[in-house]
Amino acid sequence: MRGAVRSVGRALHLPVTGTARGIRKATHAHGAGESGLGKLIELHAVNGAGDVMITVALASTVFFSVPTDEARGRVALYLAITMAPFTVLAPVIGPLLDRLPHGRRAAMAGAMLARALLALIIAGAVAGGGLELYPAALGVLVASKAYGVVRSAVVPRLLPPRFSLVKANSRVTLAGLLATGVAAPVGAGLHAIGDPWPLYGAFVIFVAGTFLSFSLPPKVDSAKGEDVALLAADEEHLHGPLRKGAKRPGLRTVGPAVTHALGANAALRCLSGFLIFFLAFLLREHPLTGESAAVSLGIVGVAAGVGNALGTAMGSWLRSRAPEIIIVAAVALVLGTAIVAALFFGAFLVAVLAAVAGFGQALAKLSLDALIQRDVPELVRTSAFARSETLLQVAWVFGGAVGIVMPLNGTLGLVVAAVIVAAGWLATLRGLLSSARHGTRTRPRVA
């Protein structure tokens, strides 16, 4: 009898342990386990799962629970209340974290714990209809960006041998996307039980992430080998120690490759915000042929997610290419697809554009991260990440605002989408190609 119980216990335990071993084997492959990158991959997966739980709860509260006209006003109010203060607070994140070179694990853990507690506050607001939902959502956004800039800044310290920055970034990002894909239906299931339940799930996930943050290797916090150079945009400026009383350099001094890459990424992020809000309202009023509004939104959302995942995976395959060339090609692909979708508007092309936009945005963002990690000294790297994230977030909000106020005309909307991408591509094309042609002196990798 005892042996039978033990056999049943092993049979029930095996799927869990087998899955855990499989995940650990994948995240720790190719030296990622020894370098510590595997731990960061797992932490980012937890981060993605927690974020999507909160997104599911907010979407059902702000967007799906009211008619289209009222939803437009509520979404606009959400953007104004949360994003406007964020644009003021976000530039502070980088300089603040730059002063904590020995506290990166603690900073990531703090960002996780803050979101866990804020998820509970939002759960109370959702259940009781309190106004604390909006400041709590702002807090979640700020904590999420704080985690993001620290995560990007520590990747170079965890590179396994023969790993490029683009490949490492793509593996980390892909883990977050896969976790998001798994957690999204779980969040929807929890929402069916009750509006606050996805937020309770987010609380549990972020608490786990708080503890997992401290499992990263100690070298994440080490200042050994950090560059204390001043940033400069040209070779005439010598890179020397930051002198007492010297003004900390701004984002405009990071060099042409980074600034042009940031401009191209801003165009894609603006397109993303535009498509999310424009198609959300368009498909509510004019669903895809033969489908309900919810299914139509789901099809487009899945297409965008698949495209994003493919772009992330492609990032590791293109690791030997110049990031500038990857960005130029990615934006050109998105622009061509947007033009075709505008000329021959239809359900299939809308889904294709969503997929290609997700693909291009993922590839371009990975390349931008690689350029920042390659060209910006570590002393001010977190500031560069914070400021670039702020600009990209502002671009996303701007695109979303345009999408909210646009007439619900599909052809007109996709013409505007093509114009957005074309403006960013044409403004940065020459600079990116010039940077790739002349090359950028690669900084030595940190230990």
Secondary structure as UniProt FT lines:
FT   HELIX           2..27
FT   HELIX           29..31
FT   HELIX           32..35
FT   HELIX           37..62
FT   TURN            63..65
FT   HELIX           68..98
FT   TURN            101..102
FT   HELIX           104..128
FT   TURN            131..132
FT   HELIX           133..154
FT   HELIX           155..158
FT   TURN            161..162
FT   HELIX           165..193
FT   TURN            195..196
FT   HELIX           197..213
FT   TURN            214..215
FT   HELIX           218..220
FT   TURN            224..225
FT   TURN            235..236
FT   TURN            244..245
FT   HELIX           251..253
FT   HELIX           256..285
FT   TURN            289..290
FT   HELIX           293..317
FT   TURN            318..320
FT   HELIX           323..343
FT   HELIX           347..375
FT   HELIX           378..380
FT   HELIX           381..405
FT   HELIX           410..438
//
